[in-house]
Amino acid sequence: MRRERDTDPVAAVSHVLERRAPHRLLVMLAVIGILHLFFLIAVELNRELVHKREITRLSAEVQGLSEELAALQQVAGRGFDVGYREALARNQGFVYPHESLLVTRRE
């Protein structure tokens, strides 16, 4: 049996591999690598959730700004209407020089 192992290189290598356990350093490196992989996956999932929330928030902000832009464009479109400009000025508290402004407390 011993001669067979000596002459057959495959049998000699397989015999050595059967007896040897994996090196502890390789096992530790594999465990650390797996833990690092799980950590990276968790970080990327967290980053994706944060980005989705930010995208949702920014989309709502863009929608609000678009509505505000439409309202301002409507005001700018009626800017040459004298009656509309007078109503806007009176809404802001402006009066003609011959008028008196009476300020009351709102309830």
Backbone torsions as a table, in degrees:
resi	resn	phi	psi	omega
1	MET	NA	-39.1	180.0
2	ARG	-65.8	-39.1	179.4
3	ARG	-64.1	-36.2	-179.4
4	GLU	-63.0	-39.8	178.1
5	ARG	-68.4	-37.4	-179.4
6	ASP	-68.0	-35.3	-177.9
7	THR	-86.9	-28.3	-178.4
8	ASP	-98.4	108.7	-177.3
9	PRO	-67.2	-31.2	179.0
10	VAL	-66.8	-41.9	179.3
11	ALA	-65.6	-37.0	180.0
12	ALA	-66.6	-43.2	-179.9
13	VAL	-69.0	-42.8	179.9
14	SER	-64.8	-34.2	177.8
15	HIS	-65.2	-40.3	179.0
16	VAL	-67.2	-40.4	-179.0
17	LEU	-69.1	-30.1	178.4
18	GLU	-66.8	-34.8	-175.0
19	ARG	-85.1	-26.9	-174.0
20	ARG	-88.0	134.8	173.5
21	ALA	-89.0	158.4	178.0
22	PRO	-62.4	145.2	-178.8
23	HIS	-66.2	139.9	-176.9
24	ARG	-62.0	-35.8	179.9
25	LEU	-64.0	-40.4	177.6
26	LEU	-65.4	-39.1	178.3
27	VAL	-64.7	-43.5	179.1
28	MET	-63.8	-42.2	178.0
29	LEU	-62.7	-39.1	178.4
30	ALA	-65.1	-43.0	179.7
31	VAL	-64.8	-44.5	179.3
32	ILE	-63.8	-39.6	177.9
33	GLY	-62.7	-41.1	178.9
34	ILE	-66.4	-42.8	177.7
35	LEU	-62.8	-40.4	178.0
36	HIS	-63.4	-40.0	177.9
37	LEU	-62.3	-44.3	178.1
38	PHE	-63.4	-39.3	178.3
39	PHE	-62.5	-44.6	179.9
40	LEU	-64.5	-38.0	177.3
41	ILE	-63.7	-42.4	179.2
42	ALA	-63.9	-41.7	179.5
43	VAL	-63.5	-43.2	-179.3
44	GLU	-67.4	-37.4	176.6
45	LEU	-64.6	-42.2	177.9
46	ASN	-62.9	-43.1	179.0
47	ARG	-61.7	-40.4	178.9
48	GLU	-64.4	-42.1	178.4
49	LEU	-63.7	-41.9	179.1
50	VAL	-63.4	-42.4	179.9
51	HIS	-65.9	-38.5	177.9
52	LYS	-63.7	-41.8	178.0
53	ARG	-63.9	-41.3	-179.9
54	GLU	-66.2	-39.4	177.7
55	ILE	-63.4	-42.2	178.1
56	THR	-62.6	-44.4	-179.9
57	ARG	-64.2	-44.5	-178.9
58	LEU	-68.3	-33.8	176.5
59	SER	-64.3	-41.2	177.3
60	ALA	-65.5	-38.7	178.1
61	GLU	-65.6	-40.6	177.4
62	VAL	-63.4	-40.9	178.4
63	GLN	-61.3	-44.8	178.4
64	GLY	-63.5	-41.5	178.6
65	LEU	-67.3	-34.0	176.9
66	SER	-65.4	-40.6	177.5
67	GLU	-65.8	-40.7	178.1
68	GLU	-64.6	-39.8	177.8
69	LEU	-62.1	-41.7	179.3
70	ALA	-63.1	-40.7	179.3
71	ALA	-66.0	-41.4	179.4
72	LEU	-68.0	-35.7	176.7
73	GLN	-66.2	-33.6	176.4
74	GLN	-66.5	-42.0	178.0
75	VAL	-64.9	-43.4	-179.7
76	ALA	-66.0	-33.0	178.8
77	GLY	-67.5	-28.0	179.7
78	ARG	-99.5	14.6	-176.2
79	GLY	-64.0	-25.1	-178.9
80	PHE	-88.5	-3.2	177.4
81	ASP	-83.0	115.2	-175.4
82	VAL	-64.3	-40.4	-179.5
83	GLY	-65.5	-38.6	179.4
84	TYR	-67.6	-41.7	178.8
85	ARG	-65.8	-36.9	177.7
86	GLU	-66.1	-39.4	178.1
87	ALA	-64.7	-40.0	177.2
88	LEU	-63.4	-42.1	-179.8
89	ALA	-65.8	-41.8	179.0
90	ARG	-67.2	-33.4	177.6
91	ASN	-65.0	-29.4	178.6
92	GLN	-87.2	-3.8	175.3
93	GLY	103.5	7.8	178.8
94	PHE	-80.5	145.4	177.3
95	VAL	-135.0	162.4	175.0
96	TYR	-72.5	158.3	-177.9
97	PRO	-60.7	-30.4	-178.7
98	HIS	-85.6	-0.3	179.9
99	GLU	-101.7	157.9	176.1
100	SER	-111.3	142.5	-179.6
101	LEU	-100.6	125.1	178.8
102	LEU	-108.4	118.3	-179.0
103	VAL	-102.0	126.2	177.9
104	THR	-122.5	160.9	179.4
105	ARG	-83.0	129.2	178.9
106	ARG	-83.4	142.9	179.4
107	GLU	-122.1	NA	NA
